[in-house]
Amino acid sequence: TPALATLAPGESASYQLLIHNQSGVVLNGWLGIAGLPGGWVTLSERLLELMPEQEMLVIAGVQVPAGSGAQAGERRWQLTLTPELDARPQPIAELGLRISPVSDFTIQLHPNQLSRRGTIDLHIRNLGNTPASFAISARDSAARLTFTLPANEVAVDGGQTEIVPVHIEAGQPPWLGGTLNFPFTVRVAGPAGKVLSQNGQLDQPPRLPYWIFAILGALLIGLCGLVGLLYNGYSQRQAAAAATTQAIEDEAGLSATLTRAFEQSQPTPAIVPSLTPFPTLTSEPEVILPQVAPSITMFFVEESVAARVGARPPVP
């Protein structure tokens, strides 16, 4: 006795059991427990030997483990006797145990920091020994964030963990400037008025961070340098081409001058008159002319020869 004990997790109680052999035979066997985990109960006696009308006091100590392993509620359990000649346990005492409800819980955020937008996992662990409901809320001091929950309240069995996704998103990011930081708080209200909170932060970088301008400046400087190199090379090539053309022109002019000077320095050649060879007489048929014909013929011949040598012909 007592036949019914009320215990909270972590507490213990002792049952005093007086066993009286009312049969006319000797009771021999082994005492045991049914209805409770074996690790919860300890017996002062394990071997039972009772003569007829004999009694024995047995003390059963019950220890309810701490934590959520022992669910709240009432349980019935028995003290059993297994006779030597029969392997089947037989209940010899009916007892009860009422486990009181306890409530406790913890929460965690994974991760607790986001960039731009994302989803965090809220872990709610029920450390109690009975199902409990938990109310969830989230807010940020700047009122710039939007929180989306699948439900504002969840139920979690004792000893279990529930994971609740919380989607967080900020408004439109600025075009320029530094990264904006938005701290936020997630609150969970459990049984017995207990409230827990976890803090997190969402970072919102600008659309065009400062390092973009540094890269653009470096690219612009590199482009200007490349254009300068190309223009310098082009200018050098143009100057070289102009110098080559001028050198060619100067060389051509000098060559022409030297040619004219050379031609002028040479003596002018004398003009040699060309002589027409006198025709060769061939044998022709003899023509008998009058007496005056020879003198006339000779005149024309001599005149022709004189004209070729530049002398005047004699007067006939």
Secondary structure, DSSP 8 states (H G I E B T S, - for coil): --SEEEE-TT-EEEEEEEEE--SSS-EEEEEEEESS-GGGEEES--EEEE-TT-EEEEEEEEE--SSSSS-SEEEEEEEEEEETT--S-EEEEEEEEEE-----EEEEEESSEEESEEEEEEEEEE-SSS-EEEEEEEEETTS-EEEE-S-SEEEE-TT-EEEEEEEEEE----SSSS-EEEEEEEEEE-GGG-EEEEEEEEEE--SS-HHHHHHHHHHHHHHHHHHHHHHHHHHHHHHHHHHHHHHHHHHHHHHHHHHHHHHHHS------------------------TTHHHHHHHHHHHHHHHHHT------
